[in-house]
Amino acid sequence: MCGIVGYVGPREATPILITGLKRLEYRGYDSAGVALLNGAGVKVVKKPGKIRVLEEAIGATPHHATCGIAHTRWATHGAPNESNAHPHTSNDGEIAIVHNGIIENADVLRTQLSAEGYVFKSETDTEVVVHLIDFLWQDGEPMERAVAAALRQVDGAYGIAVVSTRDPNKIVVARHGSPLLIGVGKDGEMLAGSDAAAVIEATRDVVYLDDGDYAVLTPDGYRTYHLEGHEVDRSVHEVTWDLDSIEKGGFEHFMLKEIFEQPSSIADVMRGRLLPDEGNARLGGILEHQFDLGRVQRVVITACGTSWHAGLVGEYMIEELAKIPVKVEYASEFRYRNPVLEDGTLTLAISQSGETADTLAALKESEQRGLTTMGIVNAVGSTIARETDFGIYLHAGPEIGVASTKAFTSQLVALSLFTLFMARGRNMSAAQGLELVQHLEVLPEQIQEVLKLNDEIEDLARSYKDAQNFLYLGRGYQFPVALEGALKLKEVSYIHAEGYPAAEMKHGPIALIDEDMPVVVLAPRDPIYAKVVSNIEEVKARAGRIIAIVSDDAPELQGKVDHMIKVPHTLPHLLPVLTTIPLQLLAYHIAVMRGADVDQPRNLAKSVTVE
């Protein structure tokens, strides 16, 4: 989850590296550093804290360089302090490395290298790699040969970039399990980054490295190799989104901007995919694969965090409308047990970044079992997008806020399209399909209506910003929304919150309810609305403070709830798209009022690329 940037070319490297780090700060912000080749050695500057601290330190003593690497850290091995910050150097200071990932055999290698006389200055696993490169580097050989030799002895996940005065004006990058790409610039410029945001200001042409790849970047271009040594061809892709997509655009925070982008992000998910005349969806990625979806007897959805919540909604939709059994698995648990994956199972991986380490591992487990795999991802060219047999891109644009908002609702709509596609091929009539298409078409307008509640929800947040605990309740399609609402509040405000199936409240959580406990109840008009009203009565009887999310005037709730937020009505399986947005806004405003950094919550990073 750390962020890596590299640059070699004719321009000053430092401002390019700092700009790239700022674009990647959502990946980690415990500490940051740069290593610059300035003709007189490797100059390393690193500081704990956010990138602005590093920028101030560099500004005090600027260094001329046209080649360098940089890093922003999310701590795994060792506390976030200056000695553990990247880059790390060899004992002679001639080699510098930045790293994203975890080296699993670091302790063994550390012992071996210590016996050879190497002195370690940090607690990190990364420092092991730079000393190993130094140990294996033979006189007169190019840097890439020593890097490849070292990585063949490494177990674990890594995305790395290495520079050295022994082989100047060159960057060697490599990846296994952690994302890394090359930016192909013009006029002798080459860049590297953990994702395209790091290089977009310099170039739109990128090369995605596969696991087991390493590459050599010089002003003359790039060459890519497999770790075993043979050269491989990796094609150039064009980044299609604009720089404006990763700017705040007048909003105070990226999180708020991305909440308000949801009318357009939802429209983008559906663009060109709805077939109103047929009451169906066109999903080119699936059709091009020519996979016989009639063979699908079971779907296993694997995901983490917010994407797992989207998967739960998908489970309800697919089972209800397409009549296919579905199991939703935490990706982090999936491969460490022995799941039953019989023939006819489709594994569906959901990930905003397309790089989530646990989800990718679960996907590979399915592939090893011979199953067909599918992905729902946002990041074009990401590892999961390339590893799966077919899939659906969200086209939601970059999501910079660490707490996912527009990606979640985009995932829900993508799952709706997939469900429609599957159901129409099995049991759903054209009339039923047309009804679903018609309700999907008006979703962006309905989301716009929900966003008009922003001021009302901000006022509501003032009443609850000092709460210590929250309970979120929902039934059916609204249960995953309750989980997601609680997660959002926890992530950005640091208030303890729990999501529960409303009926399960009586089996424990009801003991927590008193006059100090805010309870958010998802209560739109759906087939189990009456049951939710009964649950509200139970909370009210214990003096709980109730915030109800409804989809009409809800006369049954008048006088029974403390606050009511009304969203437009739609089909039950599309209601989660609308009911989740007030919860996003509530979490955002409470967090801001508590002085939290909503875009970069403590201890979190956007893309979890390590286990």
Backbone torsions as a table, in degrees:
resi	resn	phi	psi	omega
1	MET	NA	-6.1	174.2
2	CYS	-67.9	166.3	178.8
3	GLY	-113.4	135.5	-179.0
4	ILE	-121.4	138.1	173.2
5	VAL	-135.0	143.0	173.7
6	GLY	-140.5	150.0	178.2
7	TYR	-147.2	136.4	168.6
8	VAL	-141.5	131.4	-176.6
9	GLY	169.7	-163.1	-175.8
10	PRO	-85.0	-17.3	-174.5
11	ARG	-89.1	169.2	173.3
12	GLU	-62.8	126.4	-175.2
13	ALA	-76.0	-35.0	-169.9
14	THR	-57.1	-53.0	-179.4
15	PRO	-63.1	-31.6	178.0
16	ILE	-68.3	-41.4	179.1
17	LEU	-66.6	-42.4	-179.5
18	ILE	-65.0	-42.8	177.7
19	THR	-60.9	-43.3	178.0
20	GLY	-61.6	-40.7	177.9
21	LEU	-62.4	-40.7	178.9
22	LYS	-61.6	-35.5	178.2
23	ARG	-69.3	-21.8	-176.4
24	LEU	-106.4	5.5	-172.3
25	GLU	-62.7	-22.4	177.7
26	TYR	-66.0	-15.3	-179.8
27	ARG	-83.3	-13.5	-178.6
28	GLY	165.9	143.0	-174.0
29	TYR	-152.1	34.7	176.2
30	ASP	-81.2	-35.8	-179.1
31	SER	-163.2	168.2	-178.4
32	ALA	-153.9	157.0	179.9
33	GLY	-165.1	165.2	176.8
34	VAL	-133.6	153.2	169.7
35	ALA	-126.6	121.9	-173.9
36	LEU	-118.0	133.0	173.0
37	LEU	-93.3	105.8	-172.6
38	ASN	-109.5	15.9	179.8
39	GLY	87.4	-13.0	-179.6
40	ALA	-123.9	22.2	-178.7
41	GLY	125.8	-170.9	176.1
42	VAL	-100.0	116.7	178.2
43	LYS	-97.4	118.8	-179.3
44	VAL	-110.8	129.9	172.2
45	VAL	-128.0	125.7	179.0
46	LYS	-148.4	147.9	-175.5
47	LYS	-145.2	144.1	168.6
48	PRO	-70.3	154.8	-178.9
49	GLY	100.7	-169.6	-174.2
50	LYS	-82.3	172.9	-170.5
51	ILE	-63.7	-29.7	179.6
52	ARG	-61.0	-29.9	177.5
53	VAL	-67.6	-43.7	176.6
54	LEU	-62.5	-44.0	-178.4
55	GLU	-59.9	-41.0	177.9
56	GLU	-64.5	-39.4	-179.5
57	ALA	-66.6	-40.6	178.8
58	ILE	-68.9	-39.3	-179.6
59	GLY	-61.6	-29.0	-179.3
60	ALA	-71.0	-31.3	179.0
61	THR	-138.4	75.1	-175.8
62	PRO	-63.3	148.6	-178.4
63	HIS	-130.4	130.8	177.2
64	HIS	-76.6	130.2	176.9
65	ALA	-163.4	147.7	175.8
66	THR	-117.2	9.7	176.7
67	CYS	-145.3	134.5	179.3
68	GLY	-173.7	168.1	176.4
69	ILE	-131.8	156.4	-176.7
70	ALA	-147.1	164.2	-170.6
71	HIS	-155.2	139.5	167.4
72	THR	-122.8	133.1	-161.8
73	ARG	-109.5	141.5	162.6
74	TRP	-115.7	112.5	-166.3
75	ALA	-65.9	133.4	169.5
76	THR	-118.7	-66.2	177.7
77	HIS	-96.4	112.5	176.7
78	GLY	93.9	148.1	-178.3
79	ALA	-64.9	157.1	178.2
80	PRO	-77.7	80.0	177.8
81	ASN	-129.3	-179.1	-173.0
82	GLU	-66.8	-39.0	-177.4
83	SER	-68.3	-30.9	179.8
84	ASN	-88.4	-11.7	178.9
85	ALA	-66.4	152.6	176.0
86	HIS	-93.5	156.2	4.9
87	PRO	-76.4	159.6	172.5
88	HIS	-111.6	149.8	-174.9
89	THR	-124.5	159.2	171.8
90	SER	-68.4	164.6	-176.2
91	ASN	-60.2	-30.7	178.6
92	ASP	-86.6	-1.2	177.8
93	GLY	74.8	10.4	-175.4
94	GLU	-91.9	-13.6	-179.9
95	ILE	-126.2	137.3	175.9
96	ALA	-130.0	145.3	-178.0
97	ILE	-138.3	146.4	166.6
98	VAL	-122.6	149.9	-167.7
99	HIS	-148.9	138.9	170.5
100	ASN	-123.0	122.4	179.9
101	GLY	137.5	-165.6	179.4
102	ILE	-136.7	126.9	175.9
103	ILE	-92.1	110.2	-170.4
104	GLU	-75.6	-26.4	178.8
105	ASN	-102.4	28.3	-177.1
106	ALA	-61.3	-39.8	-176.8
107	ASP	-64.5	-41.0	179.1
108	VAL	-64.4	-46.1	-179.7
109	LEU	-65.7	-37.0	179.1
110	ARG	-61.8	-42.7	179.2
111	THR	-62.9	-44.2	-179.4
112	GLN	-64.1	-43.6	-177.6
113	LEU	-71.9	-34.7	175.9
114	SER	-61.2	-38.5	178.2
115	ALA	-65.3	-24.2	177.8
116	GLU	-87.0	0.5	175.7
117	GLY	101.5	4.3	180.0
118	TYR	-76.9	138.1	-179.4
119	VAL	-105.9	126.1	-178.1
120	PHE	-97.9	135.0	-176.4
121	LYS	-110.5	-2.1	-177.4
122	SER	-137.1	174.0	175.6
123	GLU	-95.0	3.0	-169.5
124	THR	-82.4	155.2	171.1
125	ASP	-74.1	-24.3	-177.4
126	THR	-62.6	-39.3	-176.9
127	GLU	-61.2	-27.2	176.5
128	VAL	-59.3	-40.7	-174.4
129	VAL	-68.0	-42.2	-177.9
130	VAL	-66.8	-36.9	176.7
131	HIS	-69.9	-35.0	177.9
132	LEU	-65.7	-40.9	176.1
133	ILE	-59.5	-45.5	179.4
134	ASP	-60.7	-43.9	-178.0
135	PHE	-62.7	-37.1	-174.7
136	LEU	-92.2	-7.5	-175.5
137	TRP	-75.1	115.4	178.3
138	GLN	-86.9	143.3	179.6
139	ASP	-55.1	131.5	174.5
140	GLY	87.3	-11.2	-179.5
141	GLU	-89.1	154.9	179.7
142	PRO	-69.9	156.9	-176.8
143	MET	-57.8	-39.5	-174.6
144	GLU	-61.3	-30.3	179.9
145	ARG	-68.4	-39.7	178.4
146	ALA	-69.1	-38.8	178.6
147	VAL	-62.9	-47.0	-179.7
148	ALA	-62.2	-40.7	179.1
149	ALA	-62.3	-40.3	179.5
150	ALA	-66.8	-44.3	-176.6
151	LEU	-67.3	-24.5	176.3
152	ARG	-70.1	-14.6	176.9
153	GLN	-100.4	0.5	-174.9
154	VAL	-98.2	134.5	170.6
155	ASP	-108.2	137.8	177.4
156	GLY	128.4	-161.4	-177.3
157	ALA	-111.7	142.3	178.4
158	TYR	-158.6	145.5	157.9
159	GLY	-127.4	123.3	-174.7
160	ILE	-132.2	158.3	168.5
161	ALA	-137.7	136.6	-173.7
162	VAL	-131.9	139.0	171.4
163	VAL	-132.0	158.8	179.4
164	SER	-158.0	145.2	174.1
165	THR	-70.0	-17.8	179.0
166	ARG	-72.2	-23.1	179.9
167	ASP	-142.7	72.0	-168.1
168	PRO	-72.3	169.2	178.0
169	ASN	59.8	35.7	-177.4
170	LYS	-148.8	143.0	171.6
171	ILE	-124.4	132.9	172.5
172	VAL	-108.4	127.1	179.4
173	VAL	-121.5	154.9	179.1
174	ALA	-155.8	156.6	177.9
175	ARG	-145.2	146.2	168.9
176	HIS	-156.2	101.5	177.9
177	GLY	86.8	-13.6	177.0
178	SER	-124.3	136.0	-170.6
179	PRO	-68.8	145.4	174.0
180	LEU	-159.4	139.0	178.4
181	LEU	-135.6	164.1	177.6
182	ILE	-108.4	136.8	172.1
183	GLY	-102.4	120.6	-176.7
184	VAL	-95.2	100.6	-177.9
185	GLY	-89.7	-172.6	179.2
186	LYS	-110.3	163.6	173.7
187	ASP	56.5	42.8	174.1
188	GLY	80.0	23.7	178.5
189	GLU	-107.5	133.1	172.8
190	MET	-131.9	140.4	-178.2
191	LEU	-131.7	164.4	172.7
192	ALA	-138.4	152.6	179.5
193	GLY	-163.5	157.4	176.4
194	SER	-69.3	-29.1	169.0
195	ASP	-152.8	176.5	-171.2
196	ALA	-64.4	-23.5	179.5
197	ALA	-57.7	-28.4	-177.5
198	ALA	-71.9	-24.3	-172.2
199	VAL	-118.3	-4.0	-169.0
200	ILE	-62.0	-28.6	180.0
201	GLU	-71.9	-21.7	-178.4
202	ALA	-100.2	-31.6	-176.3
203	THR	-161.2	152.9	172.6
204	ARG	-102.4	-5.7	-177.5
205	ASP	-93.6	118.6	-176.8
206	VAL	-129.8	154.2	176.1
207	VAL	-122.0	121.1	179.5
208	TYR	-88.6	123.0	176.5
209	LEU	-79.7	144.3	174.3
210	ASP	-92.5	163.2	174.4
211	ASP	-57.2	135.7	-179.3
212	GLY	87.3	3.2	177.4
213	ASP	-91.7	149.1	161.4
214	TYR	-135.3	159.8	-175.6
215	ALA	-142.5	151.8	178.3
216	VAL	-113.4	122.6	-178.8
217	LEU	-112.1	127.6	174.4
218	THR	-139.8	169.7	176.7
219	PRO	-59.7	-16.9	179.2
220	ASP	-85.1	-7.2	179.7
221	GLY	134.3	-154.8	-178.2
222	TYR	-138.1	154.6	172.3
223	ARG	-136.8	139.3	-177.5
224	THR	-115.4	143.3	-175.8
225	TYR	-137.6	156.2	166.7
226	HIS	-84.9	153.9	-174.4
227	LEU	-58.1	-26.4	179.1
228	GLU	-76.2	-10.2	171.0
229	GLY	121.3	-21.9	-176.9
230	HIS	-82.0	146.2	-178.6
231	GLU	-73.2	142.9	179.1
232	VAL	-128.2	157.4	-179.6
233	ASP	-103.9	122.3	176.5
234	ARG	-120.7	121.4	-172.0
235	SER	-76.2	159.0	179.7
236	VAL	-89.5	135.1	177.1
237	HIS	-117.4	150.4	178.2
238	GLU	-98.6	129.8	174.1
239	VAL	-75.9	125.5	-172.5
240	THR	-97.3	-15.9	-178.4
241	TRP	-87.6	158.8	-174.7
242	ASP	-93.0	161.3	176.6
243	LEU	-60.5	-31.6	178.3
244	ASP	-57.1	-27.4	-177.7
245	SER	-65.0	-23.4	-179.1
246	ILE	-111.6	21.5	170.7
247	GLU	-108.4	160.3	-175.6
248	LYS	-76.1	-21.2	174.5
249	GLY	60.0	36.6	177.6
250	GLY	91.8	-10.4	177.5
251	PHE	-83.5	153.0	-179.0
252	GLU	-68.4	-33.9	-178.1
253	HIS	-138.8	154.8	174.9
254	PHE	-62.2	-37.0	-178.3
255	MET	-59.3	-45.3	179.8
256	LEU	-66.6	-41.9	177.5
257	LYS	-57.1	-45.2	-176.2
258	GLU	-72.4	-29.9	172.0
259	ILE	-62.6	-43.5	-178.0
260	PHE	-77.6	-10.8	175.7
261	GLU	-82.4	-4.7	-171.6
262	GLN	-64.2	-32.0	173.5
263	PRO	-58.9	-40.8	-179.3
264	SER	-78.7	-36.6	-179.6
265	SER	-66.8	-36.4	177.2
266	ILE	-68.6	-40.5	177.2
267	ALA	-61.6	-37.8	-179.3
268	ASP	-68.1	-34.4	176.6
269	VAL	-61.9	-38.5	-174.5
270	MET	-88.8	-16.4	-172.3
271	ARG	-55.8	123.9	177.6
272	GLY	76.0	3.0	-175.2
273	ARG	-109.7	-14.8	179.9
274	LEU	-91.6	138.7	178.7
275	LEU	-119.9	84.3	-175.2
276	PRO	-60.1	-36.8	-177.9
277	ASP	-66.7	-28.0	-177.9
278	GLU	-103.5	-9.8	-174.9
279	GLY	61.7	44.2	-174.5
280	ASN	-145.1	-178.7	177.8
281	ALA	-123.8	144.1	174.7
282	ARG	-102.5	114.5	-179.9
283	LEU	-119.9	91.8	-172.0
284	GLY	-59.9	-37.7	-178.7
285	GLY	-60.5	-33.7	178.7
286	ILE	-79.6	-43.9	-177.7
287	LEU	-63.5	-38.9	-179.4
288	GLU	-64.7	-29.8	179.2
289	HIS	-73.9	-20.5	179.9
290	GLN	56.7	37.8	177.0
291	PHE	-80.2	135.7	-179.8
292	ASP	-79.8	95.6	-177.9
293	LEU	-68.4	-16.3	175.4
294	GLY	-64.9	-19.1	178.6
295	ARG	-79.7	-12.0	-176.4
296	VAL	-72.0	116.0	178.7
297	GLN	-102.8	-15.4	-176.2
298	ARG	-161.6	145.8	176.8
299	VAL	-119.7	130.1	172.1
300	VAL	-110.6	117.5	177.9
301	ILE	-97.6	128.3	179.4
302	THR	-124.3	133.4	-174.5
303	ALA	-168.1	176.1	177.9
304	CYS	-134.1	150.4	172.0
305	GLY	57.7	-132.0	-179.3
306	THR	-56.8	-39.9	179.9
307	SER	-63.6	-31.9	176.1
308	TRP	-66.2	-38.6	176.5
309	HIS	-63.3	-41.1	175.8
310	ALA	-60.8	-39.4	178.4
311	GLY	-60.5	-35.8	177.7
312	LEU	-63.2	-42.9	176.1
313	VAL	-61.9	-41.6	178.0
314	GLY	-60.3	-38.4	177.9
315	GLU	-58.4	-47.9	-179.0
316	TYR	-62.8	-42.4	-177.9
317	MET	-64.8	-51.2	-174.8
318	ILE	-63.7	-41.7	-180.0
319	GLU	-67.5	-41.4	-177.5
320	GLU	-70.8	-44.7	-170.6
321	LEU	-96.0	-36.6	-178.9
322	ALA	-100.0	-7.5	176.8
323	LYS	59.0	40.0	177.8
324	ILE	-116.7	130.6	177.8
325	PRO	-62.5	139.6	-177.4
326	VAL	-133.4	140.2	173.2
327	LYS	-126.4	130.2	177.7
328	VAL	-102.9	124.2	-174.9
329	GLU	-116.3	136.0	165.1
330	TYR	-65.1	122.0	-178.1
331	ALA	-59.9	-32.4	-177.8
332	SER	-67.9	-18.8	179.3
333	GLU	-103.6	-22.6	-168.3
334	PHE	-55.5	-51.0	-171.9
335	ARG	-85.3	-5.7	-179.2
336	TYR	-97.2	6.9	168.4
337	ARG	-124.8	-170.2	-176.7
338	ASN	-117.6	75.0	-174.3
339	PRO	-66.6	150.1	176.4
340	VAL	-80.6	113.5	-178.3
341	LEU	-127.1	81.7	-175.3
342	GLU	-80.9	165.0	177.2
343	ASP	-58.0	140.2	-176.2
344	GLY	95.6	0.7	177.8
345	THR	-89.6	131.9	172.9
346	LEU	-104.0	124.0	175.8
347	THR	-93.9	123.0	-178.8
348	LEU	-112.9	113.6	179.8
349	ALA	-99.1	130.9	180.0
350	ILE	-118.0	127.2	-179.5
351	SER	-160.1	127.3	177.6
352	GLN	-61.9	-50.1	-175.5
353	SER	-77.7	-24.4	-173.3
354	GLY	72.8	11.4	-177.2
355	GLU	-126.6	3.7	-175.8
356	THR	-58.0	119.8	-170.0
357	ALA	-59.7	-46.7	-177.4
358	ASP	-66.1	-40.0	179.7
359	THR	-66.2	-40.6	178.0
360	LEU	-63.9	-40.1	178.5
361	ALA	-64.6	-40.8	177.4
362	ALA	-63.8	-37.8	178.3
363	LEU	-62.9	-44.7	-179.6
364	LYS	-66.2	-33.8	175.7
365	GLU	-61.1	-42.4	178.3
366	SER	-64.7	-41.2	179.4
367	GLU	-62.6	-39.2	179.0
368	GLN	-65.9	-26.3	177.1
369	ARG	-84.2	0.8	177.7
370	GLY	82.6	18.5	-177.6
371	LEU	-88.2	155.4	171.6
372	THR	-76.6	139.2	-176.1
373	THR	-124.8	149.0	-178.8
374	MET	-137.8	149.1	178.0
375	GLY	-126.0	146.0	166.4
376	ILE	-120.5	105.9	-175.2
377	VAL	-135.2	161.5	178.3
378	ASN	-100.0	-37.5	-173.8
379	ALA	-82.0	110.9	178.4
380	VAL	-64.5	135.2	179.2
381	GLY	82.5	1.7	-178.7
382	SER	-69.5	167.5	-174.1
383	THR	-62.6	-45.7	-179.3
384	ILE	-63.8	-37.7	177.9
385	ALA	-62.0	-35.2	-178.1
386	ARG	-85.0	-25.8	-177.0
387	GLU	-81.7	-28.8	-175.4
388	THR	-78.4	159.9	178.7
389	ASP	-69.0	-36.5	178.1
390	PHE	-162.9	176.5	-179.2
391	GLY	177.5	-169.3	-178.8
392	ILE	-128.7	122.7	170.6
393	TYR	-83.2	140.5	179.2
394	LEU	-77.7	-33.6	-176.1
395	HIS	56.2	34.8	-178.5
396	ALA	-85.2	-4.9	-176.2
397	GLY	81.0	166.1	-178.2
398	PRO	-58.4	139.5	174.4
399	GLU	-114.8	109.9	-173.1
400	ILE	-92.4	-38.6	177.1
401	GLY	-57.2	134.1	-177.1
402	VAL	-63.2	-40.0	177.6
403	ALA	-78.2	116.5	-174.7
404	SER	-70.0	134.8	178.4
405	THR	-129.0	-72.0	-176.9
406	LYS	-67.4	-28.3	177.6
407	ALA	-66.0	-37.9	-179.9
408	PHE	-62.2	-51.7	-179.1
409	THR	-66.4	-32.3	176.0
410	SER	-65.9	-37.9	176.3
411	GLN	-63.1	-40.0	178.8
412	LEU	-61.3	-41.7	-179.4
413	VAL	-71.0	-39.3	176.4
414	ALA	-60.9	-40.4	176.3
415	LEU	-65.4	-34.3	175.7
416	SER	-64.2	-42.3	178.2
417	LEU	-63.7	-43.4	178.4
418	PHE	-63.6	-42.4	178.2
419	THR	-61.5	-45.1	178.0
420	LEU	-58.9	-46.6	-179.7
421	PHE	-59.4	-45.7	-179.6
422	MET	-68.4	-44.2	-176.0
423	ALA	-66.2	-40.4	179.9
424	ARG	-65.9	-27.0	177.7
425	GLY	-81.8	-3.7	-176.2
426	ARG	-123.4	-72.0	-168.2
427	ASN	-131.3	-11.2	-174.0
428	MET	-81.8	134.4	179.3
429	SER	-75.9	163.4	177.7
430	ALA	-62.1	-36.5	-179.7
431	ALA	-65.1	-42.2	178.0
432	GLN	-65.9	-39.6	178.0
433	GLY	-63.8	-40.6	179.3
434	LEU	-64.2	-39.2	178.5
435	GLU	-61.3	-43.6	179.6
436	LEU	-65.3	-42.5	178.7
437	VAL	-59.9	-44.6	-178.4
438	GLN	-62.1	-38.8	178.7
439	HIS	-72.9	-33.1	175.7
440	LEU	-65.6	-39.8	-176.2
441	GLU	-61.1	-32.0	-176.6
442	VAL	-94.8	-0.5	-179.1
443	LEU	-56.6	-45.2	-179.6
444	PRO	-57.6	-39.3	177.8
445	GLU	-66.7	-38.5	179.8
446	GLN	-67.8	-36.5	176.4
447	ILE	-64.0	-38.7	177.5
448	GLN	-59.8	-37.8	177.1
449	GLU	-64.9	-40.8	179.1
450	VAL	-63.2	-40.2	-178.0
451	LEU	-64.8	-20.9	176.0
452	LYS	-67.8	-11.6	178.5
453	LEU	-84.1	2.3	-173.4
454	ASN	-54.6	-47.5	-178.9
455	ASP	-63.6	-40.7	178.3
456	GLU	-62.1	-41.8	-179.2
457	ILE	-71.5	-33.7	175.7
458	GLU	-62.5	-41.7	176.1
459	ASP	-62.5	-41.1	178.8
460	LEU	-62.4	-38.4	-178.3
461	ALA	-60.2	-33.3	-179.9
462	ARG	-61.3	-30.0	-178.6
463	SER	-76.6	-18.3	-171.8
464	TYR	-124.4	4.6	-174.7
465	LYS	-64.8	-22.4	-177.8
466	ASP	-98.2	6.0	178.9
467	ALA	-65.2	148.8	178.7
468	GLN	-97.0	-22.2	-177.6
469	ASN	-144.1	151.4	173.7
470	PHE	-135.7	148.5	172.4
471	LEU	-123.0	132.4	178.4
472	TYR	-116.4	129.1	-176.4
473	LEU	-125.2	139.5	175.5
474	GLY	-158.4	160.1	178.2
475	ARG	-128.3	152.6	178.3
476	GLY	60.2	-131.7	-179.6
477	TYR	-61.3	-19.6	-177.5
478	GLN	-87.3	-11.7	176.9
479	PHE	-63.0	-47.7	176.4
480	PRO	-61.1	-30.1	176.9
481	VAL	-66.3	-38.1	176.4
482	ALA	-62.2	-42.4	177.0
483	LEU	-61.7	-44.3	-178.1
484	GLU	-68.1	-39.6	177.8
485	GLY	-62.3	-42.8	178.3
486	ALA	-65.3	-40.4	178.9
487	LEU	-62.4	-43.6	-179.6
488	LYS	-60.2	-44.0	-179.2
489	LEU	-64.0	-43.6	178.8
490	LYS	-61.2	-46.0	-174.2
491	GLU	-60.3	-45.1	-168.7
492	VAL	-103.7	-23.0	-177.4
493	SER	-108.6	-16.5	-178.1
494	TYR	68.1	19.7	171.5
495	ILE	-85.1	135.0	176.4
496	HIS	-67.0	128.9	-179.4
497	ALA	-145.5	146.6	179.1
498	GLU	-132.5	140.0	172.3
499	GLY	-103.4	138.6	-177.5
500	TYR	-141.4	150.8	164.3
501	PRO	-62.7	132.2	-172.0
502	ALA	-55.8	-38.3	-178.1
503	ALA	-69.4	-24.5	-179.9
504	GLU	-76.7	-10.4	178.8
505	MET	-54.2	-37.5	-176.8
506	LYS	-70.3	-13.8	-176.6
507	HIS	-99.5	36.2	175.6
508	GLY	144.9	-63.3	-174.4
509	PRO	-60.6	-22.2	-179.8
510	ILE	-60.1	-21.9	178.6
511	ALA	-66.4	-21.5	-177.9
512	LEU	-85.6	-14.4	-169.8
513	ILE	-79.2	125.0	172.0
514	ASP	-151.0	-169.1	-175.0
515	GLU	-67.5	-12.9	178.8
516	ASP	-98.1	1.6	-175.6
517	MET	-102.4	107.6	171.8
518	PRO	-71.5	134.4	179.3
519	VAL	-124.2	116.7	177.1
520	VAL	-93.4	122.2	-177.8
521	VAL	-116.5	124.2	174.5
522	LEU	-82.7	110.2	-172.6
523	ALA	-133.7	50.2	174.9
524	PRO	-71.8	161.6	-179.7
525	ARG	-74.0	103.7	179.0
526	ASP	-141.8	-178.4	-174.0
527	PRO	-61.2	-19.6	180.0
528	ILE	-114.3	24.5	-179.6
529	TYR	-57.7	-42.8	-177.1
530	ALA	-60.1	-36.2	178.6
531	LYS	-66.5	-37.6	179.6
532	VAL	-66.6	-38.6	177.0
533	VAL	-58.1	-40.4	177.5
534	SER	-62.9	-39.7	177.7
535	ASN	-64.7	-36.6	177.3
536	ILE	-63.8	-41.3	177.5
537	GLU	-58.0	-41.0	-178.8
538	GLU	-65.8	-39.0	177.5
539	VAL	-67.3	-43.9	-178.6
540	LYS	-61.7	-37.2	-179.5
541	ALA	-63.8	-18.3	-180.0
542	ARG	-109.6	18.7	172.3
543	ALA	69.5	18.4	176.7
544	GLY	-66.1	148.7	178.2
545	ARG	-91.8	116.8	-166.8
546	ILE	-107.7	127.7	169.8
547	ILE	-111.0	116.6	-176.9
548	ALA	-106.6	133.1	172.9
549	ILE	-101.2	114.8	-172.7
550	VAL	-123.3	168.7	180.0
551	SER	-122.5	9.7	171.4
552	ASP	-154.9	-166.4	-176.9
553	ASP	-71.5	-12.5	174.0
554	ALA	46.3	62.1	-178.5
555	PRO	-58.9	-27.2	-179.3
556	GLU	-65.7	-19.2	-175.9
557	LEU	-102.0	-4.9	-179.1
558	GLN	-60.6	127.4	-179.5
559	GLY	81.9	-4.5	-178.9
560	LYS	-106.2	-17.1	-179.7
561	VAL	-120.5	155.8	-178.4
562	ASP	-83.2	-33.2	-179.1
563	HIS	-144.1	144.7	179.9
564	MET	-131.7	126.8	177.4
565	ILE	-115.5	122.2	-173.1
566	LYS	-104.7	125.6	175.3
567	VAL	-111.8	160.6	176.7
568	PRO	-62.2	158.7	179.8
569	HIS	-94.7	146.3	175.2
570	THR	-152.4	-170.0	178.4
571	LEU	-63.6	148.8	-176.2
572	PRO	-54.0	-38.6	-176.6
573	HIS	-79.6	-8.3	174.0
574	LEU	-102.0	-14.8	-179.7
575	LEU	-56.2	-34.9	178.4
576	PRO	-56.3	-30.2	177.5
577	VAL	-61.3	-38.3	-176.4
578	LEU	-86.4	-39.8	-174.9
579	THR	-74.1	-21.6	-179.0
580	THR	-75.7	-25.0	-174.2
581	ILE	-67.4	-42.9	174.3
582	PRO	-58.5	-32.5	179.6
583	LEU	-72.2	-34.2	173.6
584	GLN	-62.2	-46.5	-179.2
585	LEU	-66.0	-39.2	179.0
586	LEU	-62.5	-46.7	178.7
587	ALA	-61.5	-43.2	-179.1
588	TYR	-60.2	-52.1	-174.7
589	HIS	-67.7	-38.4	176.7
590	ILE	-61.9	-43.4	-179.1
591	ALA	-63.0	-44.1	179.6
592	VAL	-61.9	-42.8	-179.5
593	MET	-66.4	-24.4	178.1
594	ARG	-89.2	0.3	177.8
595	GLY	79.5	18.5	-179.5
596	ALA	-82.2	154.8	175.4
597	ASP	-86.5	96.1	-171.0
598	VAL	-69.0	-29.2	-179.3
599	ASP	-80.2	-25.9	-178.2
600	GLN	-133.6	69.7	-178.2
601	PRO	-61.7	150.6	-176.6
602	ARG	-61.3	143.1	174.6
603	ASN	68.8	1.1	-176.4
604	LEU	-111.0	158.6	171.1
605	ALA	-141.3	158.2	-172.2
606	LYS	-67.9	-48.9	-173.9
607	SER	-116.0	116.7	-175.5
608	VAL	-89.6	94.8	-174.7
609	THR	-102.3	11.1	173.1
610	VAL	-128.8	153.9	178.6
611	GLU	-75.4	NA	NA
